[in-house]
């Protein structure tokens, strides 16, 4: 790491010259955006401090955010402090916008998790912590609102230690003039045998202990905790100095360029801007960037490079390792994928998955293609929307986290496209899988077309999605054609037979395949593959899945009996409760369909003293499968996108063979 020497009141400290990305996280209304405003103000990045309730916060620059008083988009600001550049990302605190928050997590060097000194640990606080912990993001806690009635910073610190991590430690008053005080040294020594020896013998200089503290923070072994009041500007400047003292990065600007996409945006003219975190090297305007799009290798020029700060975009000639920047010129890059030397890295997957689906409603005066184009732009910006065009129904369907997200989407579509849309009441997003192994056969042979495919379908592990493999010999079907088949199977969601919902958790193995040198076209393999998949589903033991929550409920002990009864009534399961003389904690799993509104009920009968954390816990067997199947009333034989029949050719004409007769007519048997 290239370093310069910084001086803080006479003590020489190594300072990182690489930019540092810091994310701001909190449960809604904990004061996260207000703290961000103070940090910007103290680094001379803004002239006046904005406030969420005054609708003038620098990072809540969108009209929707200012009107609602919540952060919806993960926007960033650039600030400089004592020679170091920081990128500050303010993330959404509302659970409906968790996917936006999670995408931003992936590019952070450090995180600040803001906790209210009054309310303490809340549901979304734990969700955020689990994500930060999973991705091993070094985290600072800031206990906010210590000026409020009922505030107790010491109680909240203890709550953090009990509920989140025992390695949280107070740094307030423990880093005077860059000196690690004895109380903090003792905390460090308890977690490291070598430091324990140094502590007991009184060895180690100030620089030694400071570097050890930095190393333990980066290693996820200590989580510094400060306190103050962002609104009253109490403790903020001290926290900024501590943050600057303890955060360092290591990026190699001399290596070849590599980075990762973390969000997509479009400007007022519809120009696509791809936001990238640079992990190595340098990139100049007009240089080419390599990345993968589906089966294709893309190589496109970075026609413009921009640094974003709030709503402002500053054009630059080049960017370097550690920078967050927007690039114009990449047409297909998606959030989560690597570029440059990271172009072959796996695309990142996300845990915050919507469990609801809704239909877009729009007036007949709007052309459906225009509305679809608008939603496809929004889908690029927020891939969790998973916009689907149902051709047969001429309908647009989306996936969402909750009702607040739908309200924001409605306003967003009007503000950006002037389209007046609404949404049907969201419904649970079910999925389907199989519980038996089968072989599906597909044949597509109308006149002058030919393809035949045999697929083995096996139940996959829960949460594995669709996994493709091949046992087909290249002498029978070329590797290129096998990849074409794989691409077709992955190019869209496939309907199950029970409800028409997407299939998942199936291992699909290509066993055999055939084409014709003259008559086979690319679309023929698609037709044969879809028919083979569907024919296999016809023979399989099909299972309906529904989304589940993993929950954690805290309440007074008097409410425990009712809570356990409610969980059982909701078809959930729970672990043995953890109890004290006054309180109880219950954890377990429960269907989303039966528990999505339970937080309101819990707040009512506990008079606001109970808390609940709900995290998406994957899919499992549907608790009321037959009832859902009857309600949805999907007609598998009337789905125009899929057929389980095959087409064969005789005497110059194609003819249809039903799925249960097709296997006997296959050419490759």
C-alpha positions as CSV (number, residue, x, y, z in Angstrom):
1,X,0.0,0.0,0.0
2,X,1.3,3.4,-1.0
3,X,1.2,5.6,2.1
4,X,1.8,9.2,3.2
5,X,2.6,10.5,6.6
6,X,-0.1,12.4,8.5
7,X,0.5,14.4,11.7
8,X,-2.2,14.5,14.4
9,X,-1.0,16.6,17.3
10,X,2.6,15.4,17.1
11,X,2.0,11.7,16.4
12,X,3.1,10.3,13.0
13,X,0.4,8.1,11.5
14,X,0.4,6.3,8.2
15,X,-2.5,7.5,6.1
16,X,-4.0,5.7,3.1
17,X,-3.9,7.6,-0.2
18,X,-6.5,5.3,-1.8
19,X,-10.1,6.5,-1.6
20,X,-12.2,4.9,1.1
21,X,-15.9,3.9,0.5
22,X,-18.0,4.1,3.7
23,X,-21.7,3.1,3.8
24,X,-24.3,4.5,6.1
25,X,-26.9,2.1,7.5
26,X,-29.7,2.2,10.0
27,X,-33.3,1.2,10.8
28,X,-35.6,3.9,9.5
29,X,-35.6,7.1,11.6
30,X,-32.5,6.3,13.5
31,X,-30.8,9.5,12.2
32,X,-28.5,8.1,9.5
33,X,-29.1,10.8,6.9
34,X,-28.7,13.5,9.5
35,X,-25.3,12.1,10.6
36,X,-24.3,12.0,6.9
37,X,-25.2,15.7,6.6
38,X,-23.0,16.6,9.6
39,X,-20.0,14.6,8.1
40,X,-20.4,16.4,4.8
41,X,-20.6,19.8,6.6
42,X,-17.6,19.2,8.7
43,X,-15.5,18.3,5.7
44,X,-16.6,21.4,3.8
45,X,-18.5,19.3,1.2
46,X,-21.7,21.3,1.8
47,X,-22.2,24.9,3.1
48,X,-25.3,24.3,5.1
49,X,-26.6,21.2,6.9
50,X,-29.8,19.9,5.6
51,X,-32.5,18.0,7.5
52,X,-34.8,15.2,6.5
53,X,-37.8,16.8,8.1
54,X,-36.9,20.1,6.3
55,X,-36.8,18.2,3.0
56,X,-33.4,19.7,2.1
57,X,-30.9,16.8,2.9
58,X,-28.1,16.7,0.4
59,X,-28.1,12.9,-0.1
60,X,-31.9,12.7,-0.2
61,X,-31.9,14.6,-3.5
62,X,-34.9,13.0,-5.1
63,X,-38.3,14.6,-4.8
64,X,-39.8,11.3,-3.7
65,X,-37.3,11.0,-0.8
66,X,-37.8,14.6,0.3
67,X,-41.6,14.3,0.2
68,X,-41.6,11.0,2.2
69,X,-38.7,11.8,4.5
70,X,-37.0,8.4,3.9
71,X,-34.0,7.3,1.9
72,X,-35.1,5.3,-1.2
73,X,-31.9,5.3,-3.4
74,X,-28.4,4.5,-2.4
75,X,-26.8,7.8,-3.3
76,X,-23.3,8.9,-2.7
77,X,-21.3,12.0,-1.9
78,X,-17.6,12.7,-2.1
79,X,-15.8,14.3,0.8
80,X,-12.1,15.0,1.6
81,X,-10.7,15.0,5.1
82,X,-7.0,15.6,6.0
83,X,-5.8,14.4,2.6
84,X,-8.0,11.3,2.2
85,X,-10.9,11.1,-0.2
86,X,-14.0,9.4,1.1
87,X,-17.1,8.1,-0.8
88,X,-20.1,8.2,1.5
89,X,-23.1,6.1,0.5
90,X,-26.4,6.7,2.3
91,X,-28.4,3.6,2.0
92,X,-32.2,3.1,2.4
93,X,-33.4,2.2,5.9
94,X,-36.8,0.9,5.0
95,X,-37.2,-2.8,4.5
96,X,-39.0,-2.3,1.2
97,X,-35.8,-0.9,-0.4
98,X,-33.4,-3.5,1.1
99,X,-32.3,-4.8,-2.3
100,X,-30.9,-1.3,-3.1
101,X,-29.1,-1.4,0.2
102,X,-27.7,-4.8,-0.4
103,X,-26.3,-4.0,-3.8
104,X,-24.4,-1.1,-2.3
105,X,-22.9,-3.2,0.5
106,X,-20.8,-5.1,-2.0
107,X,-18.6,-2.2,-2.8
108,X,-18.0,-0.8,0.7
109,X,-14.7,-0.7,2.6
110,X,-16.3,0.2,5.9
111,X,-19.8,0.7,7.3
112,X,-21.4,3.0,9.9
113,X,-24.4,1.4,11.5
114,X,-26.5,4.0,13.3
115,X,-28.5,2.9,16.3
116,X,-31.0,5.1,18.2
117,X,-30.0,5.6,21.9
118,X,-33.8,5.5,22.7
119,X,-35.1,2.6,20.6
120,X,-31.9,0.6,20.5
121,X,-31.6,-2.5,18.3
122,X,-34.6,-2.7,15.9
123,X,-35.7,-5.3,13.4
124,X,-34.0,-3.8,10.4
125,X,-30.8,-3.1,12.4
126,X,-30.3,-6.8,12.9
127,X,-31.0,-7.5,9.2
128,X,-28.4,-4.9,8.2
129,X,-25.9,-6.3,10.7
130,X,-26.3,-9.8,9.3
131,X,-25.6,-8.7,5.8
132,X,-22.5,-6.6,6.9
133,X,-21.3,-9.6,8.9
134,X,-21.8,-12.0,6.0
135,X,-19.8,-9.8,3.6
136,X,-17.2,-9.1,6.3
137,X,-17.5,-5.3,6.1
138,X,-15.6,-3.6,9.0
139,X,-18.3,-1.8,10.9
140,X,-18.4,1.3,13.2
141,X,-21.4,1.8,15.4
142,X,-22.8,5.3,16.1
143,X,-25.3,5.4,19.0
144,X,-27.4,8.5,18.0
145,X,-29.9,10.7,19.7
146,X,-28.3,10.8,23.1
147,X,-30.0,14.1,23.7
148,X,-33.5,12.6,23.5
149,X,-35.6,11.7,26.5
150,X,-35.2,8.1,27.4
151,X,-31.8,7.9,25.7
152,X,-29.3,5.5,27.3
153,X,-26.1,4.9,25.3
154,X,-24.6,2.5,27.8
155,X,-27.7,0.3,27.7
156,X,-27.7,0.3,23.9
157,X,-24.0,-0.6,23.8
158,X,-24.7,-3.6,26.0
159,X,-27.7,-4.5,23.7
160,X,-25.3,-4.4,20.7
161,X,-23.0,-6.7,22.5
162,X,-25.8,-9.1,23.4
163,X,-27.8,-9.1,20.2
164,X,-25.2,-8.4,17.5
165,X,-21.6,-8.9,18.5
166,X,-19.7,-9.2,21.8
167,X,-16.8,-7.5,20.1
168,X,-18.3,-4.0,20.1
169,X,-16.3,-1.6,22.2
170,X,-16.6,2.0,23.0
171,X,-14.0,4.4,21.5
172,X,-15.5,7.5,22.9
173,X,-12.7,9.2,24.9
174,X,-10.4,6.2,24.2
175,X,-8.5,7.7,21.3
176,X,-7.3,11.0,22.6
177,X,-4.7,12.6,20.3
178,X,-4.4,9.3,18.5
179,X,-3.4,7.5,21.6
180,X,-5.1,4.2,22.3
181,X,-6.1,4.5,26.0
182,X,-5.7,1.6,28.4
183,X,-9.4,0.6,28.5
184,X,-9.4,0.1,24.8
185,X,-6.0,-1.7,24.9
186,X,-7.4,-4.1,27.5
187,X,-10.4,-4.8,25.2
188,X,-8.0,-5.6,22.4
189,X,-5.8,-7.7,24.5
190,X,-8.7,-9.9,25.6
191,X,-9.1,-10.9,21.9
192,X,-5.4,-11.5,21.0
193,X,-2.8,-13.5,22.9
194,X,0.2,-11.5,21.5
195,X,-1.5,-8.3,22.4
196,X,-2.3,-9.6,25.8
197,X,1.5,-10.2,26.4
198,X,2.3,-6.7,25.3
199,X,-0.5,-5.2,27.4
200,X,0.6,-7.1,30.6
201,X,4.3,-6.2,30.1
202,X,3.5,-2.6,29.2
203,X,5.2,-2.9,25.8
204,X,4.3,-1.4,22.5
205,X,4.4,2.2,21.3
206,X,1.4,4.3,20.4
207,X,1.9,3.5,16.8
208,X,2.0,-0.2,17.6
209,X,-1.3,-0.2,19.4
210,X,-3.0,2.0,16.8
211,X,-1.9,-0.2,13.9
212,X,-3.1,-3.3,15.9
213,X,-6.5,-1.6,16.4
214,X,-6.8,-0.9,12.7
215,X,-5.8,-4.5,11.9
216,X,-8.4,-5.9,14.3
217,X,-11.1,-3.6,12.8
218,X,-10.2,-4.7,9.3
219,X,-10.2,-8.3,10.4
220,X,-13.7,-8.1,11.8
221,X,-12.5,-8.8,15.3
222,X,-13.4,-5.4,16.9
223,X,-16.3,-3.1,16.1
224,X,-15.7,0.5,17.4
225,X,-18.7,2.2,19.0
226,X,-19.1,6.0,19.4
227,X,-22.1,8.0,20.6
228,X,-23.5,11.4,20.1
229,X,-26.4,13.4,18.6
230,X,-26.3,14.0,14.9
231,X,-29.1,16.6,15.1
232,X,-27.3,18.6,17.8
233,X,-23.9,18.0,16.3
234,X,-22.7,16.4,19.5
235,X,-19.8,13.9,19.2
236,X,-19.9,14.1,15.4
237,X,-16.5,15.8,14.9
238,X,-14.8,13.4,17.4
239,X,-16.4,10.5,15.5
240,X,-15.1,11.8,12.2
241,X,-11.6,12.1,13.5
242,X,-11.8,8.5,14.9
243,X,-13.1,7.2,11.6
244,X,-10.3,8.9,9.7
245,X,-7.7,7.6,12.1
246,X,-8.9,4.0,12.0
247,X,-10.0,3.4,8.4
248,X,-7.4,2.4,5.8
249,X,-7.5,0.8,2.4
250,X,-5.2,-1.2,0.2
251,X,-5.7,-0.8,-3.6
252,X,-3.1,-1.3,-6.4
253,X,-3.4,1.5,-8.9
254,X,-0.5,0.0,-10.9
255,X,-2.3,-3.3,-11.7
256,X,-4.5,-3.8,-14.8
257,X,-7.9,-2.2,-14.4
258,X,-10.7,-4.2,-12.7
259,X,-13.9,-3.3,-11.0
260,X,-17.5,-4.3,-10.3
261,X,-20.8,-2.8,-11.2
262,X,-23.0,-1.9,-8.3
263,X,-25.9,0.1,-9.8
264,X,-27.4,1.3,-13.1
265,X,-29.0,4.7,-13.5
266,X,-30.4,6.7,-16.5
267,X,-30.1,10.4,-16.8
268,X,-32.9,12.8,-17.8
269,X,-32.3,12.0,-21.5
270,X,-32.4,8.2,-20.9
271,X,-28.7,7.7,-21.3
272,X,-27.5,4.6,-19.4
273,X,-24.9,5.2,-16.7
274,X,-23.2,2.2,-15.2
275,X,-21.8,2.8,-11.7
276,X,-18.6,0.9,-10.9
277,X,-16.2,0.4,-8.0
278,X,-12.6,0.3,-9.2
279,X,-10.6,-2.4,-7.3
280,X,-7.4,-2.1,-9.3
281,X,-5.6,-0.1,-11.9
282,X,-6.7,3.1,-13.7
283,X,-9.2,3.7,-16.5
284,X,-9.2,6.7,-18.9
285,X,-11.9,8.1,-21.1
286,X,-12.2,6.3,-24.4
287,X,-10.4,3.2,-23.1
288,X,-12.2,-0.1,-23.7
289,X,-13.8,-2.2,-21.0
290,X,-14.4,-5.9,-21.2
291,X,-17.3,-7.7,-19.5
292,X,-19.7,-10.6,-20.1
293,X,-23.3,-10.4,-21.2
294,X,-25.0,-13.8,-21.2
295,X,-22.9,-16.0,-23.5
296,X,-21.3,-13.0,-25.2
297,X,-18.0,-11.2,-24.4
298,X,-18.6,-7.5,-24.7
299,X,-15.9,-4.9,-25.4
300,X,-17.1,-1.3,-25.3
301,X,-15.5,2.1,-24.9
302,X,-15.9,4.2,-21.8
303,X,-17.2,7.3,-23.7
304,X,-17.6,9.3,-20.5
305,X,-16.4,9.0,-16.9
306,X,-18.2,10.8,-14.1
307,X,-17.9,11.2,-10.3
308,X,-21.2,11.5,-8.6
309,X,-21.8,13.5,-5.5
310,X,-25.4,14.0,-4.5
311,X,-27.3,15.1,-7.6
312,X,-24.1,16.5,-9.2
313,X,-22.1,14.6,-11.9
314,X,-18.5,15.8,-12.4
315,X,-16.8,14.6,-15.7
316,X,-13.3,13.3,-15.2
317,X,-10.5,12.2,-17.6
318,X,-9.6,9.1,-15.5
319,X,-10.4,7.1,-12.4
320,X,-8.2,4.9,-10.2
321,X,-8.4,2.0,-7.8
322,X,-10.7,2.8,-4.9
323,X,-12.9,5.2,-6.9
324,X,-16.7,5.0,-7.3
325,X,-17.6,6.3,-10.7
326,X,-20.2,6.3,-13.5
327,X,-19.3,5.2,-17.0
328,X,-21.3,6.0,-20.1
329,X,-20.9,3.6,-23.0
330,X,-21.6,0.2,-21.4
331,X,-24.9,-1.0,-22.9
332,X,-25.5,-4.4,-21.2
333,X,-23.5,-4.5,-18.0
334,X,-25.6,-5.5,-14.9
335,X,-25.3,-4.8,-11.2
336,X,-23.1,-7.4,-9.5
337,X,-20.9,-8.3,-12.4
338,X,-17.2,-7.7,-12.8
339,X,-15.5,-5.6,-15.5
340,X,-11.9,-5.5,-16.8
341,X,-9.7,-8.1,-15.2
342,X,-12.7,-9.2,-13.0
343,X,-14.9,-9.8,-16.1
344,X,-14.8,-13.6,-15.6
345,X,-15.6,-13.4,-11.9
346,X,-19.0,-14.8,-10.8
347,X,-21.8,-12.4,-10.8
348,X,-22.8,-11.5,-7.2
349,X,-26.0,-13.0,-5.8
350,X,-28.3,-11.2,-3.4
351,X,-30.2,-12.3,-0.3
352,X,-32.9,-9.6,-0.1
353,X,-35.4,-11.2,-2.5
354,X,-38.9,-9.9,-3.1
355,X,-41.7,-12.3,-2.1
356,X,-44.6,-10.5,-3.7
357,X,-45.8,-10.1,-7.3
358,X,-48.1,-7.4,-8.8
359,X,-49.5,-6.5,-12.2
360,X,-49.0,-3.1,-13.7
361,X,-52.2,-1.3,-14.5
362,X,-52.1,1.5,-17.1
363,X,-54.8,3.4,-19.2
364,X,-55.6,2.2,-22.7
365,X,-54.4,5.5,-24.0
366,X,-50.8,4.5,-23.3
367,X,-49.1,2.1,-25.7
368,X,-48.0,-1.0,-24.0
369,X,-44.6,-1.1,-25.6
370,X,-43.9,2.4,-24.2
371,X,-44.9,1.4,-20.7
372,X,-42.9,-1.9,-20.9
373,X,-39.8,0.1,-22.1
374,X,-40.1,2.4,-19.0
375,X,-40.3,-0.6,-16.7
376,X,-37.4,-2.3,-18.4
377,X,-35.3,0.8,-17.6
378,X,-36.4,0.6,-14.0
379,X,-35.6,-3.2,-14.1
380,X,-32.0,-2.4,-15.1
381,X,-31.7,0.0,-12.2
382,X,-33.4,-2.4,-9.7
383,X,-33.0,-6.1,-10.9
384,X,-35.1,-7.3,-8.0
385,X,-38.1,-5.9,-9.9
386,X,-37.7,-8.8,-12.3
387,X,-40.1,-7.2,-14.8
388,X,-41.9,-9.9,-16.9
389,X,-43.9,-9.3,-20.0
390,X,-46.7,-11.9,-20.3
391,X,-47.3,-11.9,-24.1
392,X,-50.5,-14.0,-24.0
393,X,-52.1,-11.7,-21.5
394,X,-50.5,-8.5,-22.7
395,X,-49.6,-7.7,-19.1
396,X,-46.6,-6.5,-17.2
397,X,-45.8,-8.2,-13.9
398,X,-43.2,-7.1,-11.3
399,X,-41.7,-8.5,-8.1
400,X,-41.8,-6.2,-5.0
401,X,-40.9,-6.1,-1.4
402,X,-44.0,-4.3,-0.1
403,X,-46.7,-1.7,-0.5
404,X,-44.4,1.3,0.2
405,X,-42.3,0.2,-2.8
406,X,-45.4,0.2,-5.0
407,X,-46.3,3.7,-3.9
408,X,-42.8,4.9,-4.6
409,X,-42.8,3.2,-8.0
410,X,-46.1,4.8,-9.0
411,X,-44.7,8.3,-8.2
412,X,-41.3,7.4,-9.9
413,X,-43.0,6.3,-13.1
414,X,-45.0,9.6,-13.2
415,X,-42.0,11.8,-12.4
416,X,-39.7,10.2,-15.0
417,X,-42.0,9.1,-17.8
418,X,-45.2,11.0,-17.1
419,X,-47.1,7.7,-17.2
420,X,-50.0,7.4,-14.8
421,X,-49.9,3.8,-13.7
422,X,-51.2,1.8,-10.7
423,X,-50.7,-1.7,-9.4
424,X,-52.9,-4.6,-8.5
425,X,-52.8,-5.6,-4.8
426,X,-49.6,-7.7,-4.5
427,X,-49.8,-11.4,-4.1
428,X,-47.4,-14.0,-2.7
429,X,-44.8,-15.1,-5.3
430,X,-45.0,-18.9,-5.3
431,X,-42.6,-21.2,-7.1
432,X,-42.7,-24.8,-8.1
433,X,-40.2,-27.7,-8.1
434,X,-40.2,-31.5,-8.5
435,X,-39.8,-34.3,-6.0
436,X,-38.9,-37.1,-8.4
437,X,-36.3,-37.7,-11.1
438,X,-37.6,-38.0,-14.7
439,X,-36.4,-37.7,-18.3
440,X,-38.1,-35.2,-20.6
441,X,-38.2,-35.6,-24.4
442,X,-38.7,-32.8,-26.9
443,X,-38.8,-33.0,-30.7
444,X,-39.4,-30.1,-33.1
445,X,-39.7,-31.1,-36.7
446,X,-42.0,-29.0,-38.8
447,X,-41.1,-28.8,-42.4
448,X,-37.4,-27.7,-42.9
449,X,-36.8,-27.6,-39.2
450,X,-35.2,-30.2,-36.9
451,X,-34.1,-30.6,-33.3
452,X,-34.4,-33.2,-30.6
453,X,-33.4,-33.0,-27.0
454,X,-33.5,-35.3,-24.0
455,X,-33.2,-33.8,-20.5
456,X,-33.0,-35.4,-17.1
457,X,-34.7,-33.4,-14.4
458,X,-33.7,-34.1,-10.8
459,X,-34.8,-32.4,-7.5
460,X,-32.2,-29.8,-6.5
461,X,-31.2,-28.5,-3.1
462,X,-33.5,-25.8,-1.7
463,X,-32.4,-22.4,-2.9
464,X,-30.2,-23.8,-5.7
465,X,-32.4,-22.5,-8.6
466,X,-32.0,-24.1,-12.0
467,X,-28.6,-25.8,-12.5
468,X,-27.6,-27.0,-15.9
469,X,-25.1,-29.9,-16.7
470,X,-24.4,-32.0,-19.8
471,X,-23.6,-35.6,-20.3
472,X,-24.1,-35.4,-24.0
473,X,-21.0,-36.3,-26.1
474,X,-19.6,-33.6,-28.3
475,X,-19.6,-36.1,-31.2
476,X,-23.3,-36.3,-31.0
477,X,-24.0,-32.6,-30.5
478,X,-21.3,-29.9,-30.7
479,X,-20.3,-27.9,-27.7
480,X,-21.5,-24.8,-29.4
481,X,-25.0,-26.2,-29.8
482,X,-25.0,-27.5,-26.2
483,X,-24.3,-24.0,-25.0
484,X,-27.1,-22.7,-27.2
485,X,-29.5,-25.1,-25.4
486,X,-28.1,-24.0,-22.0
487,X,-28.6,-20.4,-23.0
488,X,-32.3,-21.0,-24.0
489,X,-33.0,-22.8,-20.7
490,X,-31.6,-19.8,-18.8
491,X,-33.0,-17.0,-20.9
492,X,-36.4,-16.8,-19.1
493,X,-38.3,-18.2,-16.2
494,X,-40.2,-21.4,-16.9
495,X,-43.8,-22.0,-15.8
496,X,-44.6,-24.9,-13.6
497,X,-47.7,-27.1,-14.1
498,X,-49.5,-26.5,-10.8
499,X,-49.9,-22.7,-10.9
500,X,-47.8,-21.4,-13.8
501,X,-45.4,-19.9,-11.3
502,X,-41.6,-20.1,-11.9
503,X,-39.9,-23.5,-11.5
504,X,-36.8,-23.6,-9.3
505,X,-34.4,-26.0,-7.5
506,X,-34.1,-28.4,-10.4
507,X,-30.9,-29.9,-11.8
508,X,-31.3,-30.2,-15.6
509,X,-28.9,-32.5,-17.4
510,X,-28.6,-32.6,-21.2
511,X,-28.5,-36.4,-22.0
512,X,-28.8,-36.4,-25.8
513,X,-29.4,-34.0,-28.6
514,X,-29.5,-33.9,-32.3
515,X,-29.8,-31.3,-35.1
516,X,-29.7,-31.4,-38.9
517,X,-26.8,-29.9,-40.9
518,X,-29.2,-28.1,-43.3
519,X,-32.5,-27.7,-41.6
520,X,-31.7,-26.9,-37.9
521,X,-31.9,-23.2,-36.9
522,X,-31.1,-21.6,-33.5
523,X,-34.8,-21.4,-32.6
524,X,-35.3,-25.1,-33.2
525,X,-33.2,-26.0,-30.1
526,X,-35.2,-23.6,-28.1
527,X,-38.5,-25.2,-29.1
528,X,-37.1,-28.7,-28.5
529,X,-35.6,-27.7,-25.1
530,X,-38.8,-26.1,-23.8
531,X,-40.9,-29.1,-24.9
532,X,-38.5,-31.5,-23.3
533,X,-38.6,-29.5,-20.0
534,X,-42.4,-29.4,-20.1
535,X,-42.7,-33.0,-21.0
536,X,-40.5,-34.0,-18.1
537,X,-42.6,-31.9,-15.7
538,X,-45.8,-33.7,-16.9
539,X,-44.3,-37.0,-15.6
540,X,-42.7,-35.6,-12.4
541,X,-44.1,-35.3,-8.9
542,X,-44.7,-31.5,-8.9
543,X,-44.5,-29.5,-5.6
544,X,-45.7,-26.0,-4.8
545,X,-43.3,-23.8,-2.8
546,X,-43.9,-20.6,-0.9
547,X,-41.6,-18.0,0.6
548,X,-40.7,-18.2,4.3
549,X,-39.5,-15.7,6.8
550,X,-36.8,-16.4,9.4
551,X,-38.1,-14.4,12.4
552,X,-36.8,-13.2,15.7
553,X,-39.3,-11.8,18.1
554,X,-38.4,-10.1,21.4
555,X,-41.1,-9.4,24.0
556,X,-41.9,-9.2,27.6
557,X,-42.3,-12.7,29.1
558,X,-46.1,-12.1,29.7
559,X,-46.7,-12.1,25.9
560,X,-44.7,-15.3,25.2
561,X,-47.8,-17.7,25.3
562,X,-49.7,-15.6,22.8
563,X,-46.7,-15.3,20.5
564,X,-46.1,-19.0,20.4
565,X,-49.8,-19.7,19.7
566,X,-49.8,-17.1,16.9
567,X,-46.7,-18.8,15.3
568,X,-48.4,-22.2,15.4
569,X,-51.6,-20.8,14.0
570,X,-49.5,-19.2,11.1
571,X,-48.1,-22.7,10.3
572,X,-44.7,-21.7,11.6
573,X,-42.1,-23.5,13.7
574,X,-39.9,-22.1,16.4
575,X,-36.8,-23.0,18.5
576,X,-37.0,-23.3,22.3
577,X,-37.5,-19.7,23.5
578,X,-34.6,-17.9,25.3
579,X,-36.0,-16.4,28.5
580,X,-35.0,-14.2,31.3
581,X,-37.0,-13.2,34.3
582,X,-38.7,-10.4,32.3
583,X,-38.2,-11.0,28.6
584,X,-38.2,-13.7,25.9
585,X,-36.7,-14.2,22.5
586,X,-38.3,-16.5,20.0
587,X,-36.7,-17.5,16.6
588,X,-38.0,-19.8,13.9
589,X,-39.5,-20.0,10.4
590,X,-43.0,-19.1,9.1
591,X,-44.7,-18.7,5.8
592,X,-44.7,-15.1,4.4
593,X,-48.3,-15.4,3.5
594,X,-49.4,-15.9,7.1
595,X,-47.0,-13.6,8.8
596,X,-46.4,-10.6,6.6
597,X,-48.7,-8.3,8.7
598,X,-47.8,-9.7,12.1
599,X,-45.5,-6.8,13.0
600,X,-48.6,-4.5,13.3
601,X,-50.4,-7.1,15.4
602,X,-47.3,-7.5,17.7
603,X,-47.0,-3.8,18.2
604,X,-50.6,-3.6,19.2
605,X,-50.8,-6.2,21.9
606,X,-47.3,-5.4,23.3
607,X,-48.1,-1.7,23.2
608,X,-45.0,-1.1,21.1
609,X,-42.6,-2.9,23.5
610,X,-42.3,-6.0,21.3
611,X,-40.0,-6.1,18.3
612,X,-39.8,-8.4,15.3
613,X,-37.1,-9.1,12.7
614,X,-38.2,-10.7,9.5
615,X,-35.6,-11.9,7.0
616,X,-36.3,-13.8,3.8
617,X,-35.6,-17.5,4.6
618,X,-35.9,-19.1,1.2
619,X,-38.7,-21.3,-0.2
620,X,-40.3,-24.5,1.2
621,X,-43.4,-26.6,0.8
622,X,-46.5,-24.6,0.6
623,X,-48.6,-25.0,3.8
624,X,-52.0,-24.8,1.8
625,X,-50.9,-26.1,-1.6
626,X,-54.3,-27.3,-2.8
627,X,-56.1,-24.1,-1.8
628,X,-53.6,-22.0,-3.7
629,X,-53.7,-24.3,-6.8
630,X,-57.5,-24.0,-6.8
631,X,-57.5,-20.2,-6.3
632,X,-55.0,-19.5,-9.1
633,X,-56.7,-22.0,-11.4
634,X,-53.8,-22.2,-13.9
635,X,-54.7,-24.1,-17.1
636,X,-51.5,-25.8,-18.1
637,X,-52.9,-26.9,-21.5
638,X,-53.8,-23.3,-22.3
639,X,-50.4,-21.7,-21.7
640,X,-49.4,-20.3,-25.1
641,X,-45.7,-20.1,-24.1
642,X,-45.4,-23.7,-23.3
643,X,-46.5,-27.0,-24.7
644,X,-45.4,-30.5,-23.7
645,X,-46.3,-31.9,-27.1
646,X,-43.7,-32.6,-29.8
647,X,-43.9,-32.0,-33.5
648,X,-42.8,-34.7,-35.9
649,X,-42.7,-34.7,-39.7
650,X,-44.2,-37.2,-42.1
651,X,-44.9,-37.0,-45.9
652,X,-43.7,-33.3,-45.9
653,X,-46.0,-32.2,-43.1
654,X,-45.5,-31.6,-39.4
655,X,-48.0,-33.2,-37.0
656,X,-48.4,-32.9,-33.2
657,X,-47.8,-35.8,-30.9
658,X,-49.1,-35.5,-27.2
659,X,-46.6,-35.6,-24.4
660,X,-47.6,-39.1,-23.2
661,X,-47.0,-40.6,-26.7
662,X,-44.0,-38.6,-27.8
663,X,-41.3,-40.6,-26.1
664,X,-42.0,-43.7,-28.2
665,X,-41.4,-41.7,-31.4
666,X,-38.1,-40.1,-30.5
667,X,-35.3,-40.6,-33.0
668,X,-32.4,-40.9,-30.5
669,X,-33.9,-43.7,-28.4
